[in-house]
Amino acid sequence: MNAPWLRLEHVSYELSGKRLIDDLAHDFCSNEITVLLGPNGAGKSLTLRLCHGLITPTSGRVTWPGARPSGLRQAFVFQRPVLLRRSARANVDFALAGHEPNRTRRRERAARALERVGLLNQAEQPARTLSVGEQQRLALARSWALEPDVIFLDEPTASLDPAAVDQVERIIQAISTSGAKVVMTTHDLPQARRLAREVCFLHRGRLLESAPSETFFDAPRTAEAASFIQGRLFW
């Protein structure tokens, strides 16, 4: 097994006196795609935000034992991407501005990122006039252009039609193949089966089990996971 690059040390998170994330302890070791799986309200998105540092645990720690002294380069793509009121190319260029001071090289990196997600022909189109699927691909291009060590994806295909889902999944697989670690949330079982190398199953803010994808789907250890896989409602 690979050494952990991200560790949750008994992480909990409370809001208005309610515990939403409860004592999460897990080592992220996979260098491929880890899927946080579970029903709506399980705490998947909150866990992703805790990992990325967007919110701070009420108790416990999030540590990066595998980071270089300079830290791991991270990127985060939201379910509904926030795009600037400018062209697709300018959105990527803006993200790169703090990382690549040379304007020519920045434009080259932006063009390469747009080409990898199939949006080079829409480079000068206003980002907010792109289709929903194209906007998500642009958000992925913007993050991928930064050459992150790890990228966090929060329900990246929610509300997309099947063709757009397929396009985004292909990009996610390409990002993983390029060497970036991917941690993503979904409640879509077929998608988890297609993409995940590792599955972390959450329910009511607790991590009930984690396992390689095939093991999880073939032999879940908990009744809650088995019910979820079989499509049965549970509380």
C-alpha positions in Angstrom: 0.0 0.0 0.0 1.2 3.5 -0.7 2.1 5.8 2.1 -0.7 8.2 3.1 -0.6 11.6 1.5 -3.7 13.0 3.4 -4.8 12.0 6.9 -8.0 12.7 8.8 -7.3 12.4 12.5 -10.6 12.0 14.3 -12.1 15.0 12.5 -15.5 16.3 13.7 -17.4 19.4 12.5 -20.3 21.1 14.3 -22.6 23.9 13.2 -25.1 25.6 15.5 -24.6 22.9 18.1 -25.3 20.0 15.6 -22.5 17.5 14.8 -22.5 17.1 11.0 -19.2 15.3 10.7 -18.5 12.8 13.5 -15.0 11.4 14.3 -13.7 10.8 10.8 -10.4 8.9 10.8 -8.9 7.8 7.4 -5.6 7.7 5.6 -5.8 8.6 1.9 -3.3 6.4 0.2 -4.6 5.9 -3.3 -2.7 7.7 -6.1 -5.8 7.3 -8.3 -9.4 8.2 -7.8 -11.0 8.0 -4.4 -14.8 8.4 -4.3 -16.7 9.7 -1.2 -20.0 7.8 -1.6 -23.2 8.0 0.3 -26.8 9.2 0.2 -27.8 12.9 0.3 -26.9 14.4 3.6 -24.2 11.9 4.4 -21.6 14.6 4.8 -19.7 14.0 1.6 -19.3 17.7 0.6 -18.5 18.8 4.1 -15.7 16.2 4.2 -14.3 17.3 0.9 -14.2 20.9 2.2 -12.5 19.9 5.4 -9.9 18.0 3.4 -9.2 21.0 1.2 -9.2 23.4 4.1 -12.2 25.5 3.1 -13.6 24.9 6.6 -11.8 24.1 9.9 -12.6 21.0 12.0 -14.3 21.6 15.3 -12.0 18.9 16.7 -9.4 16.6 15.2 -6.8 17.4 12.5 -6.4 17.2 8.8 -2.7 16.6 8.0 -0.6 16.1 4.9 2.1 13.5 5.7 3.0 13.1 2.1 3.5 16.8 1.3 6.7 18.4 0.1 8.1 21.2 2.3 6.4 23.6 0.0 3.1 21.7 0.4 0.9 19.9 -2.1 -0.7 21.9 -4.9 -4.4 21.6 -4.5 -7.4 22.5 -6.6 -11.2 22.3 -5.9 -14.1 22.2 -8.4 -17.5 22.9 -7.1 -20.7 21.3 -8.2 -21.8 24.6 -9.6 -18.6 26.3 -10.9 -18.1 30.0 -10.3 -17.0 31.6 -13.5 -15.7 35.1 -14.2 -17.6 37.4 -16.5 -15.0 37.0 -19.3 -14.0 34.5 -21.9 -13.2 30.9 -21.4 -9.5 31.5 -22.1 -9.5 34.5 -19.7 -10.9 32.4 -16.9 -8.0 29.9 -17.2 -5.5 32.7 -17.6 -6.8 34.4 -14.4 -6.2 31.2 -12.5 -2.7 30.9 -13.8 -1.7 34.5 -13.2 -0.4 33.8 -9.7 1.6 30.7 -10.9 3.0 31.7 -14.3 4.3 35.2 -14.6 5.3 34.9 -18.2 2.3 36.0 -20.3 3.2 34.0 -23.4 3.7 30.7 -21.4 0.5 31.5 -19.5 -1.5 31.7 -22.8 0.1 28.5 -24.0 -0.8 26.7 -20.8 -4.4 28.0 -21.0 -4.7 26.9 -24.6 -3.4 23.4 -23.7 -5.8 23.1 -20.8 -8.8 24.1 -23.0 -7.7 21.7 -25.7 -7.5 18.8 -23.2 -11.2 19.4 -22.3 -12.4 20.0 -25.8 -13.1 23.7 -25.5 -10.3 25.3 -27.5 -12.8 26.3 -30.2 -14.8 28.1 -27.5 -11.8 29.9 -26.1 -13.0 33.4 -26.8 -16.7 32.7 -25.9 -18.0 34.4 -22.8 -17.7 31.7 -20.1 -21.2 32.2 -18.8 -22.8 31.6 -22.2 -21.4 28.1 -22.4 -23.7 25.2 -21.7 -23.8 23.7 -18.2 -21.6 20.8 -19.3 -19.2 23.1 -21.0 -19.0 25.3 -17.9 -18.1 22.2 -15.8 -15.4 21.2 -18.3 -14.0 24.8 -18.2 -13.9 24.6 -14.4 -11.9 21.3 -14.8 -9.6 22.9 -17.3 -9.0 25.9 -15.0 -8.0 23.6 -12.2 -6.0 21.1 -14.3 -4.0 24.0 -15.8 -2.5 24.6 -12.3 -0.9 21.1 -12.5 -2.2 20.2 -9.0 -1.0 17.3 -7.0 -4.5 16.6 -5.8 -7.9 17.8 -7.1 -11.1 17.8 -5.1 -14.3 17.4 -7.1 -17.7 18.0 -5.5 -20.5 16.2 -7.4 -18.9 17.1 -10.7 -21.6 15.7 -12.9 -24.7 16.6 -11.0 -27.5 17.9 -13.3 -25.7 17.0 -16.5 -27.2 14.9 -19.3 -25.6 11.5 -20.1 -23.5 12.8 -22.9 -22.0 15.6 -20.7 -21.5 13.1 -17.9 -19.5 10.9 -20.2 -17.3 13.8 -21.3 -16.6 14.9 -17.7 -15.8 11.4 -16.6 -13.3 11.0 -19.4 -11.6 14.3 -18.3 -11.5 13.1 -14.7 -9.9 9.8 -15.8 -7.4 11.8 -17.8 -6.6 14.1 -14.9 -5.9 11.0 -12.8 -3.8 9.4 -15.5 -1.7 12.6 -15.7 -0.6 12.0 -12.1 -2.9 14.1 -10.0 -4.7 12.4 -7.1 -8.5 12.8 -7.4 -10.9 12.8 -4.5 -14.5 13.3 -5.5 -18.0 13.1 -4.1 -21.0 11.4 -5.7 -24.2 9.6 -4.8 -24.2 8.0 -8.3 -23.5 4.3 -7.9 -22.7 3.5 -11.6 -20.4 6.5 -11.7 -18.6 5.3 -8.6 -18.2 1.8 -10.1 -16.8 3.3 -13.3 -14.3 5.7 -11.7 -13.3 4.7 -8.2 -10.2 2.9 -7.2 -11.1 3.4 -3.5 -14.5 4.0 -2.0 -15.2 5.8 1.3 -18.8 5.3 2.3 -20.4 7.9 4.6 -23.7 8.0 6.4 -24.9 10.6 8.9 -21.5 12.2 9.0 -19.6 9.0 9.9 -17.3 7.0 7.8 -18.8 3.5 7.9 -16.3 1.8 5.7 -13.6 2.2 3.2 -12.3 -0.3 0.7 -11.0 -0.9 -2.8 -13.9 -0.4 -5.2 -14.3 -4.0 -6.2 -14.3 -5.1 -2.6 -16.8 -2.5 -1.5 -19.3 -3.3 -4.2 -18.9 -7.1 -4.1 -18.8 -7.5 -0.3 -19.9 -4.4 1.7 -19.2 -4.8 5.4 -22.1 -2.8 6.8 -25.9 -3.1 6.4 -26.1 0.5 5.5 -23.6 0.2 2.6 -25.4 -3.0 1.4 -28.8 -1.2 1.4 -27.3 1.7 -0.5 -25.8 -0.5 -3.2 -29.1 -2.3 -3.6 -31.0 0.9 -3.9 -33.0 0.5 -0.7 -34.0 3.5 1.4 -32.6 3.6 4.9 -32.2 6.0 7.8 
